[in-house]
Amino acid sequence: MSTPTRADGRIENLTADEARGKIIYTTGRGAAGRLLYFRLLTAGERALPASGIFCANCHGADGKGGREGNIVMADITDGTLTRPLPASPPWNKARAAYTDALLARAITQGLDSSGQQLDSSMPRWVLSESELQDLLKYLKRLGSR
């Protein structure tokens, strides 16, 4: 069953949880417009405000990622995340399929499904449990178009 999309490609018929997750994904803001924070490996433990930083900047509105210069942004659609990947360019390392718990770990701790460190440019998001669950629910919809 496919998910209805609008002419501009955006997903329609989101649940309230998914809609909140979409706001996080596309704006870097939480409930009631609260600015979210993230950490970068290069910045130590200091949390940085997500002013203008959000998931769709790198992974795209559709979650399919892309390339900018030498940086490859991963395809984070559900169909890609939920299957294991063999070692192949550009990463040349295999990874296990993601579960919700492993994806939550990737988002908040920067570790892939096999426990390997994600690129240092990947923000390690500081999210409440409800924000994280909303984001996970929205991410599942990205691959269901």
Secondary structure, 3 states (H helix, E strand, C coil): CCCCECCCCCECCCCHHHHHHHHHHHHCECHHHCECEEECHHHCCCCEECCCCCHHHHHCCCCCCEEECCEEECCCCHHHHCCCECCCCCCCCCECCCCHHHHHHHHHHCECCCCCECCCCCCEEECCHHHHHHHHHHHHHHCCC
